[in-house]
């Protein structure tokens, strides 16, 4: 199941205002379904991104991908978990340079946890600000729809 499909299912299951359950977050980063190495096409399908993006993440040193005897990429559960995290951070607007710095810190070991925490706290603040801005944009859009005689759509939680 593609990550976007999973996120959609989780969000549809929530009531208005309910926080995202921790179990849902764990499911987004759980690669327990990855019991054997996956091909680039399989990982691209799972994550809803292109093979080109996966190769780019590899070139950017965000992931290390093993190769089989034929030289084809093989993705293990650890790499898939990291890719889920990377795709969520990119979707949330984290710049590539920040992701590269964060991954370099992860790869450097536990001594970098305080700096990683600081980065994620700062990024959380950015996400929250964007969410407020998007909420205002949604309210303005809903208002304009109502002005034209339309009704709020079924996905509207803020009408």
Buried (B, 14 or more C-beta within 10 A) or exposed (E): EEBEEBBEEBEEEEEEEEEEEEEBEEBBBBBEEBEEBBBBEBBBBBBBBEBEBBBEBBEBEBBEBEEEEEEEBBBBBEBBBBBBBBBBBBEEEBEBEBBBBBBEBBEEEEEBEEEBEEBEEEBEEEBEEEEEEEEEEBEEBBEEBEEEEEEBEEEEEEE
